[in-house]
Each structure stands twice: as C-alpha cells, then as structure tokens.
Amino acid sequence: MKRFSQHQFFLEVDGIDLEEEERKWRREKAEREKSQGSGPHSLDSIGVARLP
C-alpha cells in the first residue's frame, strides 16, 4: 500500500498543486478587497434590506 500526503495526492492523482491554488486564491482575494475597499461594510452596501 502506498501512502500519500494531501499535497502529493492532489498533485499526483488529480494534478492539482495545492500551494499554487492557495497563491491564486490569496491573489484574487487581495484584488477583490482592493477593488471593494477593505473597510467595514454597511448593511446597505452588501444588499441587506432594512425593515420599515
């Protein structure tokens, strides 16, 4: 029986490099935050309806 680490499994079996995927995710998250601003959001800015 062969044992794989999670990283080895995804890389060898699925062809997914988890470290590269994490880098992409962090880069995309930083770009989203930069374009939206990093401050706290009001309820109106995130589309939450207020009751009368």
C-alpha positions, 0 to 999 in steps of 0.5 A: 500500500502506498501512502500519500500526503494531501499535497502529493495526492492532489498533485499526483492523482488529480494534478492539482498543486495545492500551494499554487491554488492557495497563491491564486486564491490569496491573489484574487482575494487581495484584488477583490478587497482592493477593488471593494475597499477593505473597510467595514461594510454597511448593511446597505452596501452588501444588499441587506434590506432594512425593515420599515 
